[in-house]
Amino acid sequence: THQTEFDLEKDNSTDTNGTEIDPAKLEVFLDTLSNMSIAGALPQCEVVLDPPAIVFGAYTQWPVQASDCLQMLSDSIVDELNQFIKRPPTIPDWVWTLPE
């Protein structure tokens, strides 16, 4: 699976936190997700959750049992939404403490 940060903020935002969402970018992002689902491009996977959820500040990770289907689902979403991924990717420090 992937940890990805998407660039949906306004380009010339006066918000110093960079949290002002650009409605046009968000609409294209949501349309892309919707079209993937409608077209049946996403595999239907059984997801088995392994409690408990792990919370790191604003991030939450819920461990799941890995499967080929789930990896294909994750890859498909990230590949399709590649245009929205922030470059260079920001990796929070806590990511380095996660188990392999």
C-alpha positions in Angstrom: 0.0 0.0 0.0 1.0 3.6 -0.3 1.1 6.7 1.9 0.5 9.6 -0.4 -0.2 13.3 0.1 -2.3 14.9 -2.6 -2.0 18.5 -3.9 -5.5 20.0 -3.7 -4.6 23.4 -2.3 -4.9 26.7 -4.1 -1.7 27.6 -5.9 -1.7 31.2 -4.8 -3.2 30.7 -1.4 -2.8 33.5 1.3 -3.3 30.7 3.9 0.2 30.1 5.2 -0.8 26.6 6.3 -1.6 25.7 2.7 -5.0 24.3 3.7 -7.2 26.3 1.5 -8.7 23.7 -1.0 -9.0 24.7 -4.6 -12.6 23.7 -5.6 -11.6 23.1 -9.2 -8.8 20.7 -8.2 -11.0 18.9 -5.8 -13.8 18.5 -8.4 -11.3 16.9 -10.9 -9.9 14.7 -8.1 -13.4 13.4 -7.1 -14.5 13.0 -10.7 -11.4 10.9 -11.3 -12.2 8.7 -8.4 -15.8 8.4 -9.4 -15.0 7.5 -13.0 -12.6 4.8 -11.8 -15.4 3.3 -9.7 -18.1 3.6 -12.4 -15.8 2.0 -15.0 -15.2 -1.0 -12.8 -11.5 -0.2 -13.0 -11.0 -1.0 -9.3 -10.8 -4.6 -8.1 -13.3 -5.7 -5.4 -11.2 -6.8 -2.5 -12.0 -8.4 0.8 -10.3 -6.3 3.5 -9.5 -7.9 6.9 -8.8 -5.3 9.5 -6.3 -6.1 12.2 -7.2 -3.9 15.3 -6.2 -1.7 16.8 -5.9 1.4 14.7 -2.6 3.4 15.1 -2.9 7.1 15.5 0.0 9.6 14.8 -1.2 13.2 15.1 -3.4 13.9 12.1 -2.7 10.5 10.5 -4.4 7.2 11.3 -3.2 3.8 10.1 -5.5 0.7 10.4 -3.4 -2.4 9.9 -4.9 -4.8 7.3 -4.0 -8.3 6.2 -2.0 -7.8 2.9 -3.3 -9.5 -0.2 -2.5 -9.3 -3.9 -6.0 -7.8 -4.6 -5.5 -5.1 -2.0 -2.0 -4.2 -3.4 -3.6 -4.0 -6.9 -6.3 -1.7 -5.6 -3.8 0.5 -3.9 -1.6 0.6 -7.0 -4.6 1.4 -9.3 -5.7 4.3 -7.2 -2.3 5.8 -6.9 -1.5 5.4 -10.6 -4.8 7.0 -11.6 -4.4 9.9 -9.1 -0.7 10.4 -9.9 -1.3 13.9 -11.3 -2.5 15.1 -7.8 0.5 13.7 -5.8 2.6 16.4 -4.2 6.2 16.6 -5.4 8.5 16.0 -3.8 6.6 13.8 -1.4 6.6 14.8 2.3 7.3 11.9 4.6 6.4 12.5 8.2 9.0 11.4 10.7 6.7 8.9 12.3 6.6 6.8 9.1 10.2 5.7 9.8 9.0 4.1 13.1 6.4 1.8 11.3 7.0 -1.9 11.2 8.1 -3.3 7.8 
